[in-house]
Amino acid sequence: MEDYFTLVTGSSSGIGKAISVECAKRGMNLLLVALPGEKLEEQAAELKSKYKVKTYYYHIDLTEKDAPKKVYVWTRENGYKINMLINNAGMGAEGPFERQSASYYNTMMQLNMVALVLLTRFFITDLKKLPKAYILNLGSISSYFPMPYKIVYAATKRFVLSFTRALREELRNTPVKVSITCPGPVFTNSKLIKLLRSKNRFIQLFYNYPPFVARYSIKALLKGKTVIRTDLLSKVLYLTEKIFPQYFKQKIITRIYRKF
């Protein structure tokens, strides 16, 4: 039987790392892609040893020129056949818009949108030739509506939602299923946990842990679901986006993030 691989970007930490583990548990061979210095060699060795799957890695900054193409060329040159592309790599920022520099926002947009689109473009033709293939893009509850104090991040995730839905429709009669996972807030690192504990313990009730998000997302992806809402908050906010008028939603979101 021919070996296939799942390629995961941003696989060294947070949701990306949890997705890698979840896929390995399911017997999927893995290609791990993350920034230089992210100790992918150790991660790959651990997954290979523990779950008996083939695991290879590639260090690269996806915001650099031609980075998505380099990832694609790496897979071709090594004969790695991809049947699942997981566009997880991303970055964000909270606070007033003017707090971050123009270069920071440029980097965020390059990673959250441009790299995702180009990776998808490079792999899509090969994916369509397979009996069955999947693309999973990482969205957020901020994909649903504009978010003051997370302006650019929310806008990029709105783009990912629109892109995913449209591509899914284009590929309706092909073997490729395209999905987006839109989790609520996630405990991605110890620094975030410490910050939340210092502010409001109640807020923590709405946060998810990466392994849960990964398990729920991969399960729904394999079932062919388009928009994956992993938790109660994500589902509730999606419903409010449909029910309540824009000005009302905007006031509530603004109040929440200004306080935070």
Order of alpha helices (4+ residues) and beta strands (2+ residues): beta-alpha-beta-alpha-beta-alpha-beta-alpha-alpha-beta-alpha-beta-alpha-alpha-beta-alpha-alpha
